[in-house]
């Protein structure tokens, strides 16, 4: 068997990310049979009807590759449970350090064939119907191997994501969590907060900027409750920084005697490199 071909893939969690990776593996002809595991029987039926999975099971099966696509707090438990019955394990969670830390504290430690992953791709939609084989094309996937992760496992996982069209980067779990608190988690928190300010009478007076800003506020709140809470410490730090910046902006805006100071604040931020 080729190092990057998997006779059996087990997807634990058949939603957007797990389903999309399964479809990408199928499209690249890197796998044979895909077995799905999910607490939601309707999702399993839907994933099978959409040919994301070929069969379902009540618990993870012995597999060459296990894709763990469950809420962050449950990932470490699933990884530990499938460690002895899998050749390679990946997850697709948005927060990494708590998973690696939980496994490191366990008696078995972090499995050398577990490669933590975070595909920086998604949608405000969820569930198997939102899955797509091209979801990761042109997107970034972050690998956060621990000190225990084997180089061979990391190289194989890199090739999987590259076959799905993704650009792959590596960083430590804590570096990753601090970065996504700024680039992903804080924007979601702000969008949800802003949505609470919008009243029906505002809606006729909206444009593209409003739609762009509020799109992510339509994301699954249960999913994002898990993500934001799981990265609580980094997110609280960034929220404090944002509040300080907003307070500074408000003070400059309120100071009608020095409009140039507010204009300079706007120019400095408009000129920052954000791409």
N, C-alpha and C positions, 0 to 999 in steps of 0.2 A: 504494500500500500504506500502511495506517495505520501510524503510528510504533510502535504497540504491537501490531501484528499481524505474525506471522512466517510466511511461506510455508513455509520449511524450518527446522526446529530440529535441531541435532545434539547428542546427549547423549553425552559421553565419560565412561563409567562409569555403568552402569545399575543401581546399587544403590538403597538406601533414599532418599537425598536427591535424586540425579539423577532417579530414576524418579518420585518424588513431585512434583517440579517439572514434569516432562513431563506427568504426569496432571493437575496443576492448570492448566497452560496449555490442555490439551485441554478440561477441564471449563469453563473460562472462554471457550472458543472464540477463543483468541488465537493459535492456530497451525494450520497445515495438516499437512504431513508431518513426522514425527519419525523421525530416523535414529539408531540406537544404535551406539556403538563401545565394545568392551570386550575385554580380553585373555582373558576367560573366555567361551568359546563357549556353555557351558551357561547362563550368565546371559543372554546375548543371546537364546537360544532361549526362555528363560523370560519375558524381558521382552516378546518378540514375542507369545507365547501369552497374556500378560496384557494385551495391547493398550497397553502402555506405549510401545512403539515400533512403527512401521509397517514398518521395514526395518532391516537391519543393514549395516555396512560394516567393512572391515579397518582403515580409517584415517579421520580426520575428513574430512567432506565440506564443500563450499562451502555455507554456511548463513547465514540472516539472524541467527540466535541460536545461539551455542554455549554449552552448559552443561558446565562442567568439574567433574566429580565423581570425581576420582581422589585418591589419597593426597597429602597436602600437599607432600612433597618433589618430586613430579612435576608440580605444577600450573603452575609458571612455564614449564617446557619445553613443555607443551601449549598454554598461552596464546600463547607466542611462535610456535609452529608454525601456529596457526589465525588469527593476527592479520590476515594479508593476504587471507584467504578468508571473512571474516565481517563482518557489520554491527555485531554487538554480542556481547560475551563476558562471562559471569559465571562465578564459581566458587562452591562451597559449602563451602569448607574451614574448619576450626576455628581456624586460625592465619593471620594476614594479613601481618605485617611481613616475614617472610623471603621471601614470594612477591613483594611489591612491591620489596623490596631487590634480589632476584635479577634481576628485569626491568629495574630502573633501571641495573644494572651492565652490561646487555647493550648491544650496539651500537645496537639499535633503540629501547631505552628502554621505558617502560611505555606500552602502546597506549592512546590516548585513549578508545577504545571498550571498554576492559576495566574492569568495575566489580567489585571484590572484595566478596563477600557471605558472611555467616555466618548461616544460619538457626538460631536457638536452639531447635531442635526435633529430635526423633530418637526412638530406641527402642533397647532392648537387642537387638532383632531386626535382621537385616540382609538384604540381597539384594532382588531385584525383588519377591518375594512380600510383603515388608513395606511396599512403597511404597503411598502413599495420596494421593488428590487433596486430602484435607482435613488432611494432616499439619501444614500451616502455619497453619491457621485458629486465630486467637486467640494465636498465638505471635509472638515478636519476631524480626525479621531485622535484623542490623547491616550497614550498608554502610560500607565504608572506602575511599572514593575517594582516589586518590593526587593529587599536585599536577598530574599529567598527564591525569587523567581528565576528560573533557568534562562540562559541566553537563547537556547534552542527554542523554548516555548515562546519567548518574546519575538524572535525572528519569524516563527510560523504565524503568529497572530498578526504581525505586521503585514505579512503577505496576504492574509485573508482580507484585511481591510483595504489593502491596495487593489486587490482583485475586484473589490466592490466600488472602486473609483475614488476612494478617500485619500487624502493627504494625511500622513501619520506623523505625529510628534510624540516625544517622550519627555516626561518630567516626574518629579517625585510626587507622591500622593498629597503631601501638604502644600507644595507649590501649586498643584492643580486646584486644590480646594480654595486657596486664597485667591487665585486668578478668576475662577468661575463665580466666586462671590461678587466680583465686580462686573464681569462681562455677561453673566446669565442670570444669576439668582437675584441680585439687586434690581435689575430691570423688570423682572417678573413681579417682585414685591411692589415696586413703584406702580406698575400697570394695574395691579389689583387694587392698590390704594386709590389711584386716580379714578378707577371705575366707580368707586363709592361716592365720588363727587358729582357724577353726571346725572342730571335729571332729564325726564322725557322732553321737557321744553327746550333742552339744549340740542337735541338730536337733529332737527332740521337745519341747524347752522354748523355743519361739520364738513371737513374736507379730507384730502389724502393724509395730512399729518395726524389728524384724529384717528383715522382708521389704522395707520401704521402703529401708533402708540398703543391703541387699545386692543390690537389683534391678540397679543399674548395674554390679555386678561380673560380671554375666552378659553384658555387652557384648562385642563381637568383640575379642579381645585383639590381633589383628594391626592392626586399625584404630586402636585406642587406643595401641598402641606407636608408630605413626607420629605421632599427634597429640601425645602427651606429649613425645616426643623433639623434635618440631619446635618446641615452645614451651619448650624445656629451661630457658633462662635465667630466664624469668619464673616458671616452675613451681618451680625450685630455690629461688628467693627465698621463694616462698610456703610451700614445704615447711619451710624454716628457720624462718619465722615461726610456723608451726603447731607445730613441735617445741618452740619456746620457750614457746608458750602451753600446750601439753600438759605441759611440764615444770613450769610455774608451777602448773597445776591439781593435778598429782601432789603437789607439795610442800605445797600447802594441804590436800589430802586426808590426807596422811601426818601432818600436824601435829594430833594429837588434842587438844592443849591449847587450840586456838583454832578450834572448829568454826564460829564465826560468820564468820570470814574466808573459809572455803570457801563458806558459804551466800551471802555477799555476792558472791563471784565468780560463782556460779550465777545470782543475781538480775540482776546487771549484764548478763550475756549473754542471759538470757531476755527482758530488756526492750529489747534492741536491735531496731531496725526491720529486718526481713528480708523484707518484702513490699512 
